């Protein structure tokens, strides 16, 4: 287990609570490159919400974390992160609104 693998677990909601607990065991490396969050990772997280495996608060907190972490690079999905971190701009995060984002992302990931 490495700091990078734990951050990836957090990004993908793969036992994030456990990953957060273990993250403190690894020193933060100042010169380590940030982990890139790709559109396929965002798609995975949105599908978790769509299938009711995570809730709106978890998704909003996730987007906030990605947006503000210097260890995680979310620049390629900045527009999505902004919308997810500010759900009131979208009329809330619903199955319908997230379903539309999923459709858009699926076409972008396929290209």
ChimeraX commands (.cxc) that place a marker at each C-alpha (Angstrom):
marker #1 position 0.00,0.00,0.00 radius 0.5
marker #1 position 1.30,3.45,-0.91 radius 0.5
marker #1 position 0.06,6.99,-0.45 radius 0.5
marker #1 position -0.87,7.07,-4.16 radius 0.5
marker #1 position -2.87,3.85,-3.93 radius 0.5
marker #1 position -4.74,5.18,-0.89 radius 0.5
marker #1 position -5.53,8.43,-2.69 radius 0.5
marker #1 position -6.81,6.41,-5.66 radius 0.5
marker #1 position -9.05,4.44,-3.31 radius 0.5
marker #1 position -10.47,7.70,-1.99 radius 0.5
marker #1 position -10.98,9.04,-5.51 radius 0.5
marker #1 position -12.85,5.89,-6.56 radius 0.5
marker #1 position -14.81,5.40,-3.30 radius 0.5
marker #1 position -13.08,2.04,-2.84 radius 0.5
marker #1 position -13.25,1.67,0.95 radius 0.5
marker #1 position -12.55,5.40,1.43 radius 0.5
marker #1 position -12.91,5.32,5.22 radius 0.5
marker #1 position -10.18,2.70,5.51 radius 0.5
marker #1 position -8.00,4.60,3.03 radius 0.5
marker #1 position -8.38,7.84,5.03 radius 0.5
marker #1 position -7.32,6.05,8.22 radius 0.5
marker #1 position -4.20,4.58,6.58 radius 0.5
marker #1 position -3.27,7.76,4.74 radius 0.5
marker #1 position -1.89,9.25,7.95 radius 0.5
marker #1 position 0.65,6.40,8.10 radius 0.5
marker #1 position 2.38,7.64,4.96 radius 0.5
marker #1 position 4.40,10.85,4.87 radius 0.5
marker #1 position 3.33,13.44,2.38 radius 0.5
marker #1 position 5.96,13.94,-0.30 radius 0.5
marker #1 position 6.25,17.56,-1.33 radius 0.5
marker #1 position 7.68,16.80,-4.78 radius 0.5
marker #1 position 5.39,13.87,-5.63 radius 0.5
marker #1 position 3.30,14.40,-8.75 radius 0.5
marker #1 position -0.42,14.85,-8.24 radius 0.5
marker #1 position -2.72,11.97,-9.13 radius 0.5
marker #1 position -4.69,12.76,-12.26 radius 0.5
marker #1 position -8.45,12.26,-12.04 radius 0.5
marker #1 position -9.59,11.18,-15.48 radius 0.5
marker #1 position -13.07,11.42,-16.92 radius 0.5
marker #1 position -13.47,7.66,-16.59 radius 0.5
marker #1 position -12.91,8.01,-12.82 radius 0.5
marker #1 position -15.51,10.75,-12.61 radius 0.5
marker #1 position -17.88,8.55,-14.58 radius 0.5
marker #1 position -17.32,5.73,-12.09 radius 0.5
marker #1 position -18.15,8.01,-9.14 radius 0.5
marker #1 position -21.25,9.42,-10.84 radius 0.5
marker #1 position -22.47,5.89,-11.53 radius 0.5
marker #1 position -22.11,5.12,-7.81 radius 0.5
marker #1 position -24.41,8.07,-7.08 radius 0.5
marker #1 position -26.81,7.05,-9.84 radius 0.5
marker #1 position -27.06,3.53,-8.36 radius 0.5
marker #1 position -27.65,5.04,-4.87 radius 0.5
marker #1 position -24.38,3.70,-3.49 radius 0.5
marker #1 position -23.31,7.20,-2.39 radius 0.5
marker #1 position -25.48,10.18,-1.55 radius 0.5
marker #1 position -25.52,13.83,-2.63 radius 0.5
marker #1 position -23.42,14.97,0.33 radius 0.5
marker #1 position -20.73,12.39,-0.42 radius 0.5
marker #1 position -20.64,13.41,-4.09 radius 0.5
marker #1 position -20.48,17.11,-3.25 radius 0.5
marker #1 position -17.73,16.53,-0.67 radius 0.5
marker #1 position -15.82,14.41,-3.20 radius 0.5
marker #1 position -15.96,17.16,-5.82 radius 0.5
marker #1 position -14.79,19.68,-3.22 radius 0.5
marker #1 position -11.90,17.44,-2.21 radius 0.5
marker #1 position -10.75,16.96,-5.80 radius 0.5
marker #1 position -11.05,20.70,-6.49 radius 0.5
marker #1 position -8.99,21.75,-3.48 radius 0.5
marker #1 position -6.38,19.04,-3.07 radius 0.5
marker #1 position -2.85,19.70,-4.20 radius 0.5
marker #1 position -2.20,15.93,-4.28 radius 0.5
marker #1 position -5.04,15.26,-6.71 radius 0.5
marker #1 position -5.23,16.88,-10.14 radius 0.5
marker #1 position -8.76,17.44,-11.42 radius 0.5
marker #1 position -8.10,20.09,-14.03 radius 0.5
marker #1 position -9.43,17.93,-16.88 radius 0.5
marker #1 position -12.82,17.74,-15.16 radius 0.5
marker #1 position -12.94,21.21,-13.60 radius 0.5
marker #1 position -16.32,22.15,-15.10 radius 0.5
marker #1 position -17.92,19.00,-13.75 radius 0.5
marker #1 position -16.31,19.46,-10.35 radius 0.5
marker #1 position -17.62,23.01,-10.12 radius 0.5
marker #1 position -21.16,21.86,-10.90 radius 0.5
marker #1 position -20.98,18.95,-8.46 radius 0.5
marker #1 position -19.47,21.03,-5.66 radius 0.5
marker #1 position -22.21,23.65,-6.15 radius 0.5
marker #1 position -25.33,21.53,-6.68 radius 0.5
marker #1 position -27.67,24.47,-6.12 radius 0.5
marker #1 position -26.54,25.75,-9.53 radius 0.5
marker #1 position -27.96,22.60,-11.10 radius 0.5
marker #1 position -31.17,22.59,-9.12 radius 0.5
marker #1 position -29.70,19.90,-6.87 radius 0.5
marker #1 position -28.12,16.59,-7.67 radius 0.5
marker #1 position -30.80,14.19,-8.77 radius 0.5
marker #1 position -30.89,10.92,-10.66 radius 0.5
marker #1 position -32.01,12.89,-13.70 radius 0.5
marker #1 position -29.31,15.60,-13.57 radius 0.5
marker #1 position -26.52,13.13,-12.85 radius 0.5
marker #1 position -27.89,10.77,-15.51 radius 0.5
marker #1 position -27.49,13.56,-18.06 radius 0.5
marker #1 position -23.91,14.16,-16.98 radius 0.5
marker #1 position -23.23,10.43,-17.23 radius 0.5
marker #1 position -24.51,10.38,-20.81 radius 0.5
marker #1 position -22.26,13.31,-21.75 radius 0.5
marker #1 position -19.25,11.72,-20.07 radius 0.5
marker #1 position -19.86,8.34,-21.70 radius 0.5
marker #1 position -19.63,9.96,-25.12 radius 0.5
marker #1 position -16.49,11.90,-24.12 radius 0.5
marker #1 position -14.77,8.81,-22.66 radius 0.5
marker #1 position -15.63,6.80,-25.79 radius 0.5
marker #1 position -13.93,9.36,-28.08 radius 0.5
marker link #1:1,2 radius 0.2
marker link #1:2,3 radius 0.2
marker link #1:3,4 radius 0.2
marker link #1:4,5 radius 0.2
marker link #1:5,6 radius 0.2
marker link #1:6,7 radius 0.2
marker link #1:7,8 radius 0.2
marker link #1:8,9 radius 0.2
marker link #1:9,10 radius 0.2
marker link #1:10,11 radius 0.2
marker link #1:11,12 radius 0.2
marker link #1:12,13 radius 0.2
marker link #1:13,14 radius 0.2
marker link #1:14,15 radius 0.2
marker link #1:15,16 radius 0.2
marker link #1:16,17 radius 0.2
marker link #1:17,18 radius 0.2
marker link #1:18,19 radius 0.2
marker link #1:19,20 radius 0.2
marker link #1:20,21 radius 0.2
marker link #1:21,22 radius 0.2
marker link #1:22,23 radius 0.2
marker link #1:23,24 radius 0.2
marker link #1:24,25 radius 0.2
marker link #1:25,26 radius 0.2
marker link #1:26,27 radius 0.2
marker link #1:27,28 radius 0.2
marker link #1:28,29 radius 0.2
marker link #1:29,30 radius 0.2
marker link #1:30,31 radius 0.2
marker link #1:31,32 radius 0.2
marker link #1:32,33 radius 0.2
marker link #1:33,34 radius 0.2
marker link #1:34,35 radius 0.2
marker link #1:35,36 radius 0.2
marker link #1:36,37 radius 0.2
marker link #1:37,38 radius 0.2
marker link #1:38,39 radius 0.2
marker link #1:39,40 radius 0.2
marker link #1:40,41 radius 0.2
marker link #1:41,42 radius 0.2
marker link #1:42,43 radius 0.2
marker link #1:43,44 radius 0.2
marker link #1:44,45 radius 0.2
marker link #1:45,46 radius 0.2
marker link #1:46,47 radius 0.2
marker link #1:47,48 radius 0.2
marker link #1:48,49 radius 0.2
marker link #1:49,50 radius 0.2
marker link #1:50,51 radius 0.2
marker link #1:51,52 radius 0.2
marker link #1:52,53 radius 0.2
marker link #1:53,54 radius 0.2
marker link #1:54,55 radius 0.2
marker link #1:55,56 radius 0.2
marker link #1:56,57 radius 0.2
marker link #1:57,58 radius 0.2
marker link #1:58,59 radius 0.2
marker link #1:59,60 radius 0.2
marker link #1:60,61 radius 0.2
marker link #1:61,62 radius 0.2
marker link #1:62,63 radius 0.2
marker link #1:63,64 radius 0.2
marker link #1:64,65 radius 0.2
marker link #1:65,66 radius 0.2
marker link #1:66,67 radius 0.2
marker link #1:67,68 radius 0.2
marker link #1:68,69 radius 0.2
marker link #1:69,70 radius 0.2
marker link #1:70,71 radius 0.2
marker link #1:71,72 radius 0.2
marker link #1:72,73 radius 0.2
marker link #1:73,74 radius 0.2
marker link #1:74,75 radius 0.2
marker link #1:75,76 radius 0.2
marker link #1:76,77 radius 0.2
marker link #1:77,78 radius 0.2
marker link #1:78,79 radius 0.2
marker link #1:79,80 radius 0.2
marker link #1:80,81 radius 0.2
marker link #1:81,82 radius 0.2
marker link #1:82,83 radius 0.2
marker link #1:83,84 radius 0.2
marker link #1:84,85 radius 0.2
marker link #1:85,86 radius 0.2
marker link #1:86,87 radius 0.2
marker link #1:87,88 radius 0.2
marker link #1:88,89 radius 0.2
marker link #1:89,90 radius 0.2
marker link #1:90,91 radius 0.2
marker link #1:91,92 radius 0.2
marker link #1:92,93 radius 0.2
marker link #1:93,94 radius 0.2
marker link #1:94,95 radius 0.2
marker link #1:95,96 radius 0.2
marker link #1:96,97 radius 0.2
marker link #1:97,98 radius 0.2
marker link #1:98,99 radius 0.2
marker link #1:99,100 radius 0.2
marker link #1:100,101 radius 0.2
marker link #1:101,102 radius 0.2
marker link #1:102,103 radius 0.2
marker link #1:103,104 radius 0.2
marker link #1:104,105 radius 0.2
marker link #1:105,106 radius 0.2
marker link #1:106,107 radius 0.2
marker link #1:107,108 radius 0.2
marker link #1:108,109 radius 0.2
marker link #1:109,110 radius 0.2
marker link #1:110,111 radius 0.2
view
